[in-house]
Amino acid sequence: MSSVPVTTWSLEQTSPSDLLPAAAPEGDVRIVRAEVPSPEFSRFLYASVGGDILWTDRLGWSHARWREHLERPGVETWVAYDRGTPAGYVELEAQGEGVVEIVYFGLLPASRGQRIGGHLLSYGTARAWDLAERWPGRTPTKRVWLHTCSKDGEYAMDNYRRRGFKLFDTKVELEPEIATPGPWPGAYPA
């Protein structure tokens, strides 16, 4: 199996005032928190958003592993809907000492280029900053961070920077080259 170099960039905000919100897109776009842990729905979002950009680390998770992850205090999934249809999502994970990671963020392929991504990232980042308000006993957020890589969409880094995220680390590692999983992007073979 051949390997390819993959660059991973880590970015952060250290104050809520770092967030530079994007304008809301035209039309009926809503962002709603998925409050009921649903492994099926979360796996659908993960596979549908990440299928064509080679997100594979969670494809082998069992139903129980998904449920365990989603039921952890401080894990939240915020879903963008365009006219009632899922368009993308942002997954937040509270970490120790007031740190929140934007673990996953992205749009389904059909929703890209509709000006939804900047709005969803703005909204999700704002929810990372006020996450402690929804989880009693949590330390207020002092830092929001994420990582993106050279496999992600071509506009990902620009979107993060336009929302006020600052680069704090860069790594290059060799990873096995893999084909898009499944019979089409986002589908996982049985």
C-alpha distance (Angstrom), angle and dihedral (degrees) to the residues before:
residue distance angle dihedral
M1 . . .
S2 3.79 . .
S3 3.78 124.9 .
V4 3.78 131.2 -137.7
P5 3.81 129.4 -159.5
V6 3.82 112.2 -110.9
T7 3.80 121.2 -167.1
T8 3.80 116.2 -149.8
W9 3.78 120.0 -163.5
S10 3.82 121.9 -164.6
L11 3.80 117.5 -154.9
E12 3.78 133.9 -177.7
Q13 3.77 149.1 -176.0
T14 3.80 118.5 -147.6
S15 3.80 99.2 -171.8
P16 3.81 135.1 33.3
S17 3.81 86.4 -121.9
D18 3.83 88.6 66.2
L19 3.82 89.6 72.0
L20 3.81 112.8 102.4
P21 3.82 103.7 -168.1
A22 3.79 122.7 -143.0
A23 3.77 121.0 -133.9
A24 3.78 116.8 -96.6
P25 3.81 112.6 -102.2
E26 3.80 122.4 -112.4
G27 3.77 118.2 -94.5
D28 3.78 135.2 26.8
V29 3.81 103.0 -29.2
R30 3.80 116.3 150.8
I31 3.79 131.6 176.2
V32 3.80 116.9 -149.0
R33 3.78 132.9 176.6
A34 3.80 113.8 -119.5
E35 3.80 94.9 -135.6
V36 3.81 98.3 173.8
P37 3.82 109.9 73.8
S38 3.80 106.2 -120.3
P39 3.80 117.8 175.3
E40 3.81 89.9 -170.5
F41 3.81 94.5 54.1
S42 3.81 94.6 41.5
R43 3.79 91.5 49.7
F44 3.81 89.6 48.9
L45 3.82 90.4 53.5
Y46 3.80 93.2 45.3
A47 3.82 95.0 48.2
S48 3.81 95.1 40.4
V49 3.80 95.5 48.9
G50 3.80 96.9 37.4
G51 3.79 102.9 36.0
D52 3.78 97.3 94.2
I53 3.82 94.6 38.5
L54 3.80 93.4 50.8
W55 3.78 103.4 -109.1
T56 3.80 100.0 169.2
D57 3.81 108.8 146.3
R58 3.83 94.3 94.8
L59 3.80 99.9 35.9
G60 3.79 92.1 94.8
W61 3.81 95.2 48.6
S62 3.79 115.3 123.7
H63 3.80 122.5 -128.5
A64 3.82 88.3 -104.6
R65 3.82 92.2 51.9
W66 3.81 91.2 51.2
R67 3.81 91.3 48.9
E68 3.81 92.3 47.6
H69 3.80 90.6 51.9
L70 3.81 96.0 45.3
E71 3.81 93.7 47.9
R72 3.82 93.7 56.2
P73 3.82 111.7 114.6
G74 3.79 110.0 -104.7
V75 3.82 96.8 26.2
E76 3.80 110.2 120.4
T77 3.79 134.4 174.4
W78 3.81 118.3 -156.5
V79 3.81 115.1 -168.7
A80 3.80 127.7 -159.2
Y81 3.80 115.1 -145.2
D82 3.78 123.7 -163.4
R83 3.80 108.9 -159.0
G84 3.80 90.1 -24.4
T85 3.81 96.0 -48.0
P86 3.84 121.9 111.2
A87 3.81 107.6 -104.9
G88 3.80 102.0 171.9
Y89 3.76 145.7 -43.9
V90 3.76 147.8 -135.3
E91 3.80 122.2 -145.4
L92 3.80 118.5 -156.2
E93 3.78 126.5 -164.5
A94 3.79 123.2 -169.2
Q95 3.77 111.7 -138.6
G96 3.80 130.2 -175.3
E97 3.79 126.7 -59.5
G98 3.80 99.8 16.1
V99 3.81 97.4 -49.6
V100 3.81 121.5 137.1
E101 3.79 122.3 -172.4
I102 3.78 123.6 -153.9
V103 3.79 91.4 -140.2
Y104 3.81 97.9 179.9
F105 3.77 132.4 10.5
G106 3.77 130.3 165.2
L107 3.77 151.2 109.0
L108 3.78 132.8 -106.1
P109 3.81 108.7 -104.6
A110 3.84 94.1 -107.8
S111 3.83 90.5 55.5
R112 3.78 97.5 51.7
G113 3.78 117.2 108.7
Q114 3.83 92.5 27.3
R115 3.85 95.0 104.3
I116 3.81 90.3 -109.3
G117 3.83 96.6 115.4
G118 3.80 98.3 67.3
H119 3.79 91.0 46.2
L120 3.82 92.9 48.0
L121 3.80 92.5 47.3
S122 3.82 90.8 48.4
Y123 3.79 91.8 49.6
G124 3.80 93.9 44.5
T125 3.79 92.4 48.3
A126 3.81 90.6 50.5
R127 3.84 88.2 51.5
A128 3.82 89.0 51.3
W129 3.81 89.2 54.5
D130 3.83 92.9 50.5
L131 3.84 96.9 35.4
A132 3.84 93.7 113.2
E133 3.80 89.3 62.1
R134 3.82 88.9 66.1
W135 3.82 95.9 43.1
P136 3.82 112.4 55.7
G137 3.79 113.4 -141.6
R138 3.82 94.5 27.4
T139 3.78 120.2 127.1
P140 3.82 111.2 -111.9
T141 3.80 112.0 -98.0
K142 3.80 114.4 -91.1
R143 3.79 99.0 167.0
V144 3.80 136.6 23.8
W145 3.78 118.2 -165.1
L146 3.78 141.8 170.7
H147 3.75 141.4 170.0
T148 3.77 132.1 -133.9
C149 3.76 130.3 -176.9
S150 3.76 143.1 -156.1
K151 3.84 89.2 -95.4
D152 3.83 92.2 62.0
G153 3.79 124.6 93.4
E154 3.78 117.7 -62.2
Y155 3.83 93.3 -112.7
A156 3.82 98.0 45.0
M157 3.81 98.4 97.4
D158 3.81 93.0 45.0
N159 3.82 90.4 51.3
Y160 3.82 92.2 50.8
R161 3.80 92.2 49.1
R162 3.81 93.0 45.9
R163 3.82 88.0 53.9
G164 3.83 90.0 55.7
F165 3.80 102.4 -98.5
K166 3.82 115.4 148.4
L167 3.80 125.5 -149.8
F168 3.82 114.8 -114.1
D169 3.82 104.5 162.6
T170 3.81 141.0 20.3
K171 3.81 126.8 -168.8
V172 3.79 132.7 176.8
E173 3.81 118.4 -157.5
L174 3.77 135.3 166.9
E175 3.79 113.6 -113.9
P176 3.79 130.1 -176.6
E177 3.78 111.6 -93.7
I178 3.80 109.7 -116.6
A179 3.76 133.2 -176.4
T180 3.78 121.0 -124.3
P181 3.82 103.3 -77.2
G182 3.78 120.2 -116.2
P183 3.79 135.2 12.2
W184 3.84 90.1 -59.4
P185 3.82 133.3 7.6
G186 3.78 109.7 -65.4
A187 3.80 96.9 18.9
Y188 3.77 119.6 109.2
P189 3.78 119.8 -150.1
A190 3.80 115.6 -114.6
